[in-house]
Amino acid sequence: MKKSLLPYLLLGVIILVTSCASSNFDYYKNTPFKELDSLQSTKKVVNFSFGSEINDWETYDKREFKTGFLSFYKKIEDKRFDPSYVTANIIAYNNDVKKRWKETTNIENYLERFIALKEKWWFKDFKYSLHTTKHKKYGKLYIVKYGDERKYKYTNAVFLFFYRNKGYTIEYSALNEYYDRFLPEVEKLVMAFKINE
């Protein structure tokens, strides 16, 4: 009896795995942006910086950025919070457009991608507020603001812009109690953000 059920069980597992894989494949096939695995992301060239404006922030690796993105943080001693948690952090990275993508790609496509990924992987009902401003050099800039709760409550502001067929993302996240305190500094950093051409 067990032997006769085994082929059906295997068939069911294969169908389940391929259906999950194909649903993810469809999403990535229809987006103009390249999706990198972790090995590829470590080989990405970091062609951008915040200049000297970032000097007051700590970094996890002062020698060399090997992960394809920049990451900085601030930690303030506060008895209300576990000292192993950072108070605020900033992450910056970019995403290339696929070489063979035929349609025009722009900042709106990059915003759609960001929201779609949040809805798909992190939040069932992604609630956010959307704002626009202008980067002094790179043009239109979307700001997606949302909250999330891990061990503590955080407020996040994600700055998205598009320049020369690449989408750039700067994510600012801070404990709710410190979000407003560092926001003006983060806004200056965003405006100081420079792409090395």
Salt bridges, closest charged atoms under 4 A:
GLU35 OE2 - ARG113 NE 3.32
GLU58 OE1 - LYS62 NZ 3.97
ASP61 OD1 - ARG63 NE 3.51
ASP78 OD2 - ARG80 NH2 2.59
ASP82 OD2 - LYS151 NZ 3.27
ASP96 OD1 - LYS166 NZ 3.61
GLU108 OE2 - LYS140 NZ 2.90
ASP125 OD2 - LYS127 NZ 2.28
ASP148 OD2 - ARG150 NE 2.74
GLU185 OE2 - LYS74 NZ 3.22
GLU197 OE2 - LYS137 NZ 3.91
GLU197 OE1 - ARG164 NH1 2.58
